[in-house]
Amino acid sequence: MRGGSVRTGRAMAAGGRSWFRALALGVSFLKCLLIPAYYSTDFEVHRNWLAITHNLPLSQWYYEATSEWTLDYPPFFAWFEYALSHVAKYFDPKMLVIENLNYTSRATVLFQRFSVIFTDILFIYAVRECCRCVNGKRAAKDILEKPTFILAVLLLWNFGLLIVDHIHFQYNGFLFGLMLLSVARLCQKRYLEGALLFAVLLHFKHIYMYVAPAYGIYLLRSYCFTANNAGLKCNFLDPTKIPKASMTGGLVQEFQHTVLPSVTPLATLICTFISILPSVFCLWFKPQGPRGFLQCLVLCALSSFMFGWHVHEKAILLAILPLSLLSVQRAKDAGIYLILTTTGHFSLFPLLFTPPEIPIKILLMLLFTVYSFSSLKSLFRRERPLLNWLETIYLVQLVPLEILCEIIFPLTPWKGHFPFIPLLLTSVYCALGITYAWLKLYVSVLTERISVRQKAE
């Protein structure tokens, strides 16, 4: 009997590896199909960074300004570009010439696209580690209804990450891989490894500072200050000094309002700080383990997205991806996830504005959204409905909004005089949904902590 149990366990593990491998290979194949698609100016940004790091000494990387797209990411990302440049020279050496602005040979496009696909291996590994942290004991008829399978699809096939990295063009996949891997290590109580991974991540891209308060408080509460340890445990790292450079460089511009009061960076900093305070207080005074950490992380990401200074649309993924881990564990979190992911992904539509990409983005989002709703509804079929009627109506209205923006408005005479209207309508409508999801998650976190305290009393 014991030998049979061992063989059964091995067979189940092999089966788990096979379906995960199939999901990973499937999404990688889709990414290859998207290689000929439109790409944004970020393609030239990264080509220029390849050229800068390949040809110039380290001391000049942050000062070279032949192109308007100056190097403005932290040093680890610069070294990442440097490593890629030594592979790029075998594809087309001309892409590494600093003066070759807007250079787009076929070999250059293939190298850039495949470099994103290849580095996503880290993201795939991180997703597998996150799936191991999910409680898979929920009853399910088959593998398609298990939380681990659903989570793997929600992360690996995330619509927003697909279009931002593999159409619009960026390297968010391996960066989010670092973040998710650090989250997995913290959930596994491998605190030092998780902290190290997040520190490395901060040296790759500064946007992850948004969620640093959640990491800091959780590590202090769960590792440095514990019930079994009256003292203080820390690792202190002395960062290497780097040349002074603006982290909001490039073509980000500042404007003063004519009628409305202009918003200053200090004002946004204060608003962001106030908005995250309740979540970090809850994480410190009423810790809920990894769940509490993930809730705080999502709230920090959303608060920074809503009140931050110079925030890009794609920053919403910083909240959507970690919320995926919560969505497969509780019906309440699943409902919030469906609202946030649908409106957040829809808000990314304006990034792909060329006609050939319109059917692609609509089809990909439709497939991902239908799967998200159907799988989570099946997972929590014995519990209350994930959305109420008002939330459902709000999400359904995204369909006529898209028809208005993409089909009706371009046929009206307003197109020439008011070209900003579709973007305005999309931004305002999606802002309502994202704000609602933020408030609903906050209410859920605060009421949960209150109920825990009342039970304890």
ROZARO-823304 format. One record per residue: residue in one letter; x, y, z of N, C-alpha, C in turn. Coordinates in pm, whole numbers, plus 50000, padded with zeros to 5 digits. Last residue first. Example, Ala and Ser with C-alpha at 12.3 -4.5 7.8 and 13.67 -1.06 7.14 Angstrom:
s512854977550708513674989450714512905000350787;a513194943150780512304955050780513204967050780;
END
This chain:
e487975390852161487475396352287486365387752344;a488205377351923489255375452024488795380252161;k486045387151785486065372951821487075370251930;q486895413651751485705410951830485645396351873;r489135410051583489315415651716488125412751806;v487855400251353488865392051423489055396751564;s486285422251285485635409751324486595400351396;i488335440551218487425443551329486745430751379;r489505428450996490315430351117489435432951238;e487335429450821487915416550858488725417650985;t487005456550787485945449050855486445435350900;l489435462250648489145468450778488075460750855;v489205446650411490345445050502490015450350641;s486815456350298486965442250330488075440050431;v487455483150257486355479650349486475465150392;y489485479450066489785485750195488705482250298;l488035468349856489105460549918489455466250055;k486375490049800485775477349843486815468449909;l488185509549717487365511749837486795498649890;w489195496849486490105501049594489325502749724;a486885494549332487595482349375488525485349491;y486335521849292485375513349363486045500749415;t488535529349141488315535549272487375527049356;i488055513848913489275511448991489135517349131;g485605524648823485705510648862486915507748948;l486325551348772485235548248864485355533948915;a488285548748578488665554048709487595551048813;c486825541048357487655531048424488095535648562;y485635565948296484805554348329485605543648403;v487885582348249486935585648356486125573548397;s489155569148031489865571648157488895574048272;t487165568747831487745556347882488395558348018;l486735596247792485645587647837486175574647897;l489325604047705488725609947825487625600947880;l489625589447471490545586947582489975592447712;p487505601047318487525586747351488435583447469;i488355629447316487135624947383487145609947412;f490445639647172490745634447305489535628047374;p489675652046939490205638346930490445631747065;f487755673446849487905668446986488445654146986;h487965678746575487995689846671488255685246814;g487855654446437488905664046406489065674946509;k485595641546553486905635246557488035645146532;w483175653146510483905657146631485325651846635;p481865641846298482715653546270483505658346391;t482125605546332481485618446359482405629946323;l483495582346315482655585746201481985599346217;p484815578346556485635581546438484815585646316;f482505571446724483155584546731484025587846610;i481855544146651480945555246628481675568646623;i484245528046704483465527146580482665539846553;e485605532946944486335527146831485575527746699;c483775544647127485125550247109485795545546981;l481435528947108481385543447088482755549047054;i482435503847171481805506047040481765520947007;e483245508547435484235505047333483695507347192;l480735513347551481775523647556482835521047451;p479365489347520478965500947439479985512247442;v481165474947709480965470847570480475482547484;l480985485547959482255487147889482125483647741;q478615478148071478625490747996479965493547928;v479245456048223478625453748092478685466448007;l480125468248460481085461448374480525459148233;y477685478648561478825487448534479795480948437;i476155455448595475735465548498476895474648461;t477635443448803477495436848673477115446748565;e477265461449011478625459048960478585452548821;l474505458249045475035471249007476445469848949;w474215431449127473625435848999474195449148952;n477385418949254475975422549266475485428449134;l479505390349209479185404349181477705406749207;l479565364049300480785371949310480525386849290;p477025350349511477455355549381478665364749397;r478195328149780477365338949728477855343449592;e479135293849702479085305749786478255316649718;r479505273749529478685270749647478545282849740;r481235282949337479835281149299478925278449418;f483885291049315483105295149433481615293349408;l484735280249073485505277349194484705280349320;s482955291448891482925277048914483645273349043;k483795317848904482405314548940482275299748969;l486365314948809486175318948948484745316248996;s485785307048543486575298548632486375302048778;s484205328148436483695314448441484465305748541;f485855351248465484525350648525484055336148541;s488185343348323488265348048462486915346648531;y487175337448066487775326948148487805331048295;v486325362947990485345351847999485905340648084;t488805376147992487725380348083486695369248100;f490265363147790490755363147928489645366548026;l488615368047566488935354347607489385353847753;l488625396247561487365388947572487615374747622;m491325401947522490685405947648489385398347668;l491665390747265492455385947378491805389647511;l489795406047112489675391447123490425386147244;i490775432147143489415428947183489265413947204;k493345430247037493185433747178491795430247227;i492725422846769493585414446853493345417447000;p491185443646662490565430446683491395421346772;i493295464246684491985465346750491315451746767;e495585462246534495615456746671494275457146741;p495095475146291495285460546293495245454346432;p494785503646375493655495146334493915480146337;t496445514146678496495511846534495405501946493;f496475516446952495545524946879495565522946728;l497085506147246497105499847114496055506747028;l496555521847463497965519647429498115513547290;p493785521347507494355532447427495825530747393;f493525497747678493175497447536493795509047455;l493865499247947495075497847867494795498247717;s491375498648058492045511648057493345511347976;f490855471648055490185480047955490865493747945;h492305464048280492735459648147492105468048038;g490725476548479492145479648464492685475648328;t488225464448450488375478848424489825482648403;t488985437548504488235441148383488405455948350;t490355438348749491055433648630490325437448501;l488405448848926489665455748902490325451348772;i486315429848914486065444048887487355451048848;l487655406248981486945407248854486655421748816;y488605412249241489535409649131488855411548996;i486265413249386487065425549371488035424049255;g485545386049367484675396549312485425409449289;a487685374049501487465370949360486575381549295;d487325382749761488475387849686488335385149536;k485015367749818485005382349829486145388649749;a485855341349792484885346649697484865361949699;r489335333149817488085337449880487175343649776;q491305322849647491215317849784489925321749855;v491765334349410491455319949406491285314149545;s492465360749466491185358149399490795343449400;l495025362649564493925363149660492615358549597;l496475361749329496725351649431495615351149534;s495605384649197495255371549140495435360549244;l496835405449321495455402749360494975389449304;p499265406149185499215400149321497795397449369;l498165417248932498865404348940498885398549081;i496945442548991496165431348937496855417948959;a498915460149078497865456049171497135443549123;l500515462848861501185460948990500195456949099;l498885470148658499265455948666499945452848798;i498775497148668497655489948728497965475048741;a500825507148521501095505048663499945497948733;k500045513448266500435499548291500715496648438;e499655541248269498495532248273498885517948313;h501935558048496501595552548364500425542848378;v502095587748681501775573448683501335568948544;h503035613048803503535607148678503335591948675;w502405605349138502865615849046503485609148923;g499465589249287500875591649260501125602349156;f496895581349341497315594349392498755598049356;m496505556549214495445566549214495925580549252;f498845542149251498325543949116497325555349111;s499035541849526500055548949450499595551549308;s496785525849579496865539549633497875547849556;l497515501749453496355509449406496395523849454;a499775494449605499885496149461498735504549407;c498635492549860499725502149836499875504949687;l496815471849812496325485049850497395495749831;v498555450549757497605455049654497105469249685;l499875448750005500625451149883499715456649773;c497785442450179498485455050195499255458650069;q497155416850079496145427450080496795441150091;l499575403550124499105405549988498055416449980;f499605404150409500675410450331500225413250189;g497345389150470497405403250509498475410750431;r498205364450369497015370950315497025385850346;p500455357950530500635361350389499435368150326;g499105371550837500005362950764500165367350619;q497665392450939496915380650894497785371350812;p498075415451209498625407751096497785395351067;k497295441751327496425430051313496895421451197;f499445459751325498735457251450497825445051445;w500505458351056501355458251175500605453851301;l498395458550881499415448250864500285447150988;c497035481350965496405468250980497445457050971;f498945500350888498575499051029497945485451055;v498865497150613500095493350683499855492350833;s496225506150563496625492550526497885488250600;p496155533050653495305522750716495755508550685;l498215545050476498375543650621497475533050683;i497715550250213498245536950246498355534550396;s496725576250211495875565450159496405551550193;i498815591950304497595590750386496775578650342;f500585589050088500985584650222499755582550310;t499145600849880499515586749872499855581250010;c498965627249974497745619449950498045604449946;i501695634049980500905634250103499645625650089;l502335631749708503035623649807502245622749936;t500715651149595500465637049563501155627749662;a501935673849706500525671049735500205656349706;l504485672549594504325671449739502895667849777;p503975676849321504455663749367504295661849517;t500855695149282502305694449301502725680449343;v498455704549054498785694949158500305693549165;s496885735748999497925726248961498285717449081;p493395741648980494645743049056495635732149016;l492015749848656492075741348775493385743648850;v492955768148455491765770748538491835762848668;t495475759948366495045773848347493905777448441;h498115740248511496735742048470496385756948459;q501255732648379500515740448477499105742648426;f502935701948325502125712948276501445719948393;e505775682748240504935688448344504205700548288;q506555651948070506495666448077505545670948187;v508735627147979507675630548072507695645548094;l510705617747812509855628447762508665631247852;g513405611348034512725608547909511905620347864;g512905608748392513445615348275512685611748150;t512575603148655511395606148577511815613548452;m514955600848781514215588448761512885590848690;s517885617148690516465618648716515735605648686;a520945609248857520135609848736518675610948776;k524245606348965522955612648989522185613848859;p525825574848954525725588548906524335594048927;i525745556749268525645557249123525535571749081;k527045537649533526735550849480526735550449328;t525505508149648526605514349576526175527949522;p524005505049971523925505749825525115512949765;d524525483150215524995496450180524985497850029;l522055465850398522885466450279523255480850249;f521485447350681521585461150627522535460950509;n519175427450822520275427750723520345441850670;c518035422051154518075429251026519355424650946;k516155416651439516985409951338516925417851208;l515995425551774515775430251638516725423051544;g514465407552048515435416251986515045420051845;a512625389052118512445402552171513395412552108;n511135364551962512395371851951512185386151996;n508735353151952509815345152007511155352252008;a507205372151825506875368751964508005360952031;t509345394851640508465383351654508225380451800;f510645416251429510005416651560509005405151568;c511645405251182512505412851273511945413151415;y509435390051071510795384751084511625392151189;s506965402251078507025387751074508405382051095;r507385430051095506415423551184506615408451191;l509325435450900509535439651038508655431651134;l508035424950676509305419150720509615422950864;y505785441950665505615427450681506895420850730;i506955467250626506165464550747506025449550771;g508255463250374508965467650493508245464150622;y506195455550196507325446650223508015450250355;a504585478450207504035465350244505145455450277;p506345498750115505825498950253505265485550298;a506825490749839507865489049941507325489850084;v505135495549633504735485049727505785482549835;y506405516349495505005517649534504625507749643;m508815507949411508795515249538507375517049588;y508535498949159508185489549264508355495549404;i509575518048993508125518149013507695508949127;h512285514948943511895522549062510395522349088;k513915485148864512915495048823512315501748946;f516225472948971515895471448830514925482248783;h516355477349235517505482149158517325479749008;l514085464449317514115479049327515275484949248;l514925437749286513885443249199513895458549200;v516695435049498517205434149361516215440449264;a514815436349703515865446549695516485446749555;f513365413149650512705426149635513725437449627;l515335393849704514745394649571514065408149548;l515755398649979516835400649882516295402249741;a513275391350086513745405150100514845408149998;g513235363850023512215372849969512635387349974;e515425355450176515455353750031514435362949964;l514505361450430515705367950380515805366950229;y512165344850454512105359450459513325366350399;r510525321650385511945323150351512185338250339;k507855316050412508605320150531510125319950508;q506395314050188507055301850233507915304050357;c505775340250147504685331250186505235318050237;l508285348850063507745353850191506615344950240;r508415335349819509395332249924508915337250060;a506315347649678506265333349707507225329649819;v507315373749661506075371249733505975356549773;s509515369049497509745374049633508505371949719;l508155361049269509035351549335509355355949477;l506845384549203506045372949243506905362349312;m509125400449141508195404249247507405392249296;l510325386448928511075388949051510145392249167;g508185388348748508645375248794509445376548922;f508095414848693507015409448775507355395348824;l510455413248538510405421748658509285417348750;f509785397048326510785391948421510845400448547;g507685414348218507505400448255508515395548357;n508355439748131507725438448262507645424048310;y509715452147913510285440447981509675438748120;q507705460847621508505464047740508995450947802;f505425466847381506845463747400507465469847525;h502855463347278503355476847306504875476947320;i503155434247263502685442747152503255456747172;h504325423547485504535416547359503845423147239;d503805440047711505145435147682505325430547538;v501095447247694502095457247731503485452747691;i499755423647630499745434647533500805445147565;l500385406647852500615402447713500705414347620;l499525420548074500955417948059501295413947916;g496735420248028497475432748036498955430848013;f496065392448036495875400647915496735413147916;n497815365248156497265378348191497235387448068;w498605339148146497865344348032497255358048059;l499855335648395500595333148271499935339548151;l497695342948576498995349648575499715347948442;l495475327548518495285341848542496605349448537;v496645301848504496105308148383495975323248401;a497365298048774498385297448669497905304048541;l494855299148897495855309548924496925309748816;i493725275548797493115288548765494115299748786;f495435256548914495325257548768494765271148728;t494995261049188496335262449131496295263948980;p492235255949226492765269649243494135271449178;k490685234848977491535236449095492095250649104;e489315230048750488605237548854489445239548979;l490885214448591490505227648539489825236148644;i491105189648715492205199048729491815213148687;d487775182948848488965179948767489975191248784;k486105189349060485835177348981487055173348899;a487225198749384487105201649242486905188749165;a487515214049704486995202949623486815207349478;r490565227849807489165230149772488695219049676;k493245224649849492365214549909490895216549873;g495375241249775494655233949670493685223549722;n496475271649861495825259949920494975253049814;v499465282449708498005283049715497455270149774;c502095279349665501715285749792500215286049812;r502395269649415502705260449524502285266149660;c501955292249266500925281849265501145271949379;c504405305149301503195310849363502075300549369;e506035288749145506275289649289505065295349363;r504935293948891504905280348946505115280349097;v505575320948871504165316948875504045302848932;a508355319348852507735325948968506275322148982;y508655306948603509125300148724508465306048849;i507605327448441506975314248441507375306548568;f509465347748489508065349748527507345336248536;l511725336248375511715339248519510295341148569;i510985335948110511195323148179511175325148330;d511045360447998509815356848068509915343148135;t513305361647847513435365747988512165363148068;f512185353347598513155345047669513245348747817;i510505374847528509945361347545510885352647627;v512395395347506511305396447604510725382647633;s513965385547301514595388147430513545389547540;f512215384947086512605372147147513295374247282;r512045412847032510865405047069511245392147141;q514725419146970514035425847080512835417647127;f515215401946749516005401046871515265407146990;l513295410746562513275396946611514055395646741;v514145437246524512805434546577512735420446635;t516675432546413516535440046538515195437146604;a516055419546178516825412346280516725419246415;r514745439946041513995427946078514725420146188;s515595472446179515755461646083514965449446131;t515215500446281514285489146297514455479046185;y516245529146445516695518246360515835505946386;n515995553646573514805547346514515175536246416;l519355563346512518085565746579516945559546500;n522275556146519521225549946436519855551246504;e524135564946703523585574846610522475569146522;i524935541646835524145551646908523465561346813;v524635509746719525235522646686524365533646746;l523375486146749524175490646863524935503546833;m522245479046516521315483546620522055489146741;k524345469146369523935482946345522965488046450;p524665442146422525525451846493525085466346477;d522355419246467522555430546377523385441046451;f523015394946606521815396246523521995407346420;y525245398446755525255387046663524015387146572;k524625419146923525615421646817525695410246717;a522935408747118522355416247006523345418146892;v524575399247312523895389447228523375396347102;h525425422147423526465412947377525875401047302;s523085434247506523795440047392524855430647336;l522345420947737521615418247614522375423147491;a524155433147917524255418747888523545415247758;y523135459347909524525456747871524725441947835;e520625455948016520745460047877522155457247824;f521495449348277520685439848201520755443048051;w522645472948352523505461348335522785450248259;a520275487848367521325491948273522275480248246;f519055474848575518445473848442519445478248335;f520725482148784520625468048747520015466248609;p520405510848808521615504748750521495490148711;p517095523448699518165520548797519275511848738;y516545542848397516195532048488517355529548584;d517175560848198516655566248324516095555348417;l518815570947917518755559848013518325565248149;t516765590547691517945588447775517725576847872;w515605596447415515255585747510516475582247595;e516655613847239515795619747342515425609447448;s520125606047176518695603547158517915610747268;t522395616647292522215617647147520755615647111;a523165616947560521885623047522521765625247372;e524625602247843524585602447696523215606947648;y524445599048115524655612748065524565613647913;y524485573548207523355581948246523475596348196;w526905563148102525605557248067524435566648095;q529405571348171528675579648076527265574548045;s530585552948340530465566748389529625575648297;l530825529548187529765530748287529535545248330;p531565538147843531935533847978530805536648077;l529635527347554530185537547643530615531647776;n528525506247408529615514147351530305523547449;h526475493347549527455485347476528695493347438;t524865512847654525595504347747526675496047677;i523865524347411524585532247512525455523247600;a522555503247282523695509847219524535517547320;l520515497147463521475486847422522735493247368;w519185521247458519865517347581520845506147556;n518105520547202519085530847235519855527247361;r516315499547232517415498247135518515508347165;h514595510747420515455499747462516575497147361;v513425531247259514025534147390515025523247428;e512305517647048513485525947023514195529447152;f510215505847195511135497447118512425505047090;d508715526547290509565519447385510545510147315;t507055534847091508375541347097509285534847199;s505525502247021505525516447054506935522247049;y504545480346756505305483046878505435498046895;y502235457146606502695470846631503555471446757;a503375423146536502415433446573503085447046592;p505035401546485504865411646379503975423446417;i504805386946738506055393846699505835404246590;l502685371546813502515386046822503755393846779;l503545345546802502605349946699502435365146698;c505005344847038505725344146909504825348846795;k502935344847222503865356247217504645356447087;l501895319447172501085331247142501975343647132;f503995303947273503675303247131502845315347089;s503755310347542504975314047471504765313647320;v501325298947602501415313547604502685318347535;g502065271647569500985277747492501075292747487;l504035267447758504375266347616503325272947529;a502475271047991503635279647965504025279347818;l500565250547969500145264547977501285274047940;a502265228247970501415230947854500945245447852;r503375229748224504255230948108503445234247983;f501095224648373501735237748385502665240148265;w500545198448298499585209048263500195222748276;s502925185948392502555185448251501565196448215;r503035189248667504085195348585503665196048438;g500805173948739500825188348765501855195548682;g501665148548663500515154548596500465169548615;a503725145148847504055145548704502915151748624;a502175144449079503165155149061503545156748914;m500715121149031500015133949044500965145549024;a502805102549031501995104248911501245117548914;r503685104349292504585108149184503815110749055;g501435094849426501905108549449502805113549338;t501385068649331500265077649302500675092149319;r503745058749439503595059449294502475068749253;v503095060549710504215068149658504115069849507;s500985042749723500755056749755501865065549700;g502275018649664501245023749574500975038449596;g503925016049886504525017949755503535023449655;r501945012050080502795023850089503455026849954;m500834987950000500005000050000500865012550000;
END
